[in-house]
Amino acid sequence: MRRLKIIDRILHTLRTSDTVAIGGHMRPDGDCIGSQLALAYALKDAGKKVSVYNQDPMPDKLAFLDPANILRGPSHARAFDTAVVTDCASAERLGAISENLDRRN
């Protein structure tokens, strides 16, 4: 089976990026946080500088997923080569972190 061209474009973008921001939806649940952290660790293993953001704090019951505490709340916006959003159907669901993910900053 042939891979879709969009997958190739995504992989190329991630491979050629040095800095990557990963965002998720407001009131993150396990699948949102798990998706963010899985991607973050894969990119870190590939030598990328990764920042992971959510508007709302991680629920206490899910804290075991992030022992390194790499997930952050909104902060001052900065530029990234690439921004990836996991488990989020619309920009409005990003909440306050949308500024963190704006590549134009």
C-alpha positions as CSV (number, residue, x, y, z in Angstrom):
1,M,0.0,0.0,0.0
2,R,1.3,3.4,-1.0
3,R,1.8,6.1,1.8
4,L,-0.2,9.3,1.4
5,K,1.7,12.4,0.3
6,I,0.5,14.3,3.3
7,I,2.3,11.8,5.6
8,D,5.5,12.4,3.6
9,R,5.1,16.2,4.0
10,I,4.5,15.9,7.7
11,L,7.5,13.6,8.2
12,H,9.7,15.9,6.1
13,T,8.6,19.0,8.1
14,L,9.3,17.2,11.4
15,R,12.7,15.9,10.2
16,T,13.8,19.4,9.1
17,S,12.6,21.2,12.2
18,D,14.9,22.0,15.1
19,T,12.2,23.3,17.4
20,V,8.7,21.8,17.8
21,A,5.8,22.9,19.9
22,I,3.1,20.4,20.7
23,G,-0.3,21.5,21.9
24,G,-3.5,19.9,23.0
25,H,-7.1,20.8,23.9
26,M,-8.4,22.5,27.0
27,R,-9.1,20.2,30.0
28,P,-6.8,17.6,28.7
29,D,-7.7,13.9,29.2
30,G,-5.5,10.8,29.0
31,D,-5.6,10.4,25.2
32,C,-4.6,14.1,24.7
33,I,-1.8,14.0,27.1
34,G,-0.6,10.5,26.0
35,S,-0.5,11.6,22.4
36,Q,1.4,14.8,23.2
37,L,4.0,13.0,25.4
38,A,4.5,10.1,23.0
39,L,5.2,12.5,20.1
40,A,7.4,14.7,22.4
41,Y,9.6,11.8,23.5
42,A,9.9,10.5,19.9
43,L,11.0,13.9,18.7
44,K,13.4,14.4,21.6
45,D,14.9,11.0,20.8
46,A,15.4,12.4,17.3
47,G,17.4,15.3,18.7
48,K,14.6,18.0,18.5
49,K,14.0,20.7,21.0
50,V,10.4,20.1,22.1
51,S,7.9,22.2,24.2
52,V,4.6,20.7,25.2
53,Y,1.7,23.0,26.1
54,N,-1.9,22.7,27.5
55,Q,-4.1,25.5,28.7
56,D,-5.2,23.6,31.8
57,P,-3.1,21.6,34.2
58,M,-2.8,17.9,34.0
59,P,-5.3,16.1,36.2
60,D,-3.6,14.7,39.3
61,K,-4.7,11.1,38.4
62,L,-2.7,11.4,35.1
63,A,0.5,12.9,36.6
64,F,2.3,9.5,36.3
65,L,2.3,10.0,32.5
66,D,4.7,12.9,32.8
67,P,7.4,12.1,35.4
68,A,9.8,14.5,33.7
69,N,7.3,17.4,34.0
70,I,7.7,18.5,30.4
71,L,4.0,19.5,29.9
72,R,3.6,23.3,30.5
73,G,0.8,25.8,30.7
74,P,0.5,28.9,28.6
75,S,3.6,31.1,28.7
76,H,5.1,33.9,26.7
77,A,4.9,33.1,23.0
78,R,8.1,32.3,21.2
79,A,8.9,31.1,17.7
80,F,9.0,27.4,16.7
81,D,10.0,25.8,13.4
82,T,6.9,23.6,13.6
83,A,3.7,23.4,15.7
84,V,1.8,20.2,16.1
85,V,-1.6,19.9,17.8
86,T,-2.8,16.5,19.0
87,D,-6.4,15.4,19.8
88,C,-7.9,18.8,19.1
89,A,-10.7,19.3,16.5
90,S,-10.6,23.1,16.4
91,A,-8.4,26.1,17.2
92,E,-10.9,27.3,19.7
93,R,-10.3,24.2,21.8
94,L,-6.6,25.2,22.2
95,G,-7.6,28.0,24.5
96,A,-4.8,30.3,25.8
97,I,-2.0,28.2,24.3
98,S,-2.8,29.2,20.7
99,E,-0.4,32.1,21.1
100,N,2.4,29.7,22.1
101,L,1.9,27.8,18.8
102,D,1.9,30.8,16.5
103,R,4.9,30.3,14.3
104,R,5.0,34.0,13.3
105,N,6.1,35.1,16.8
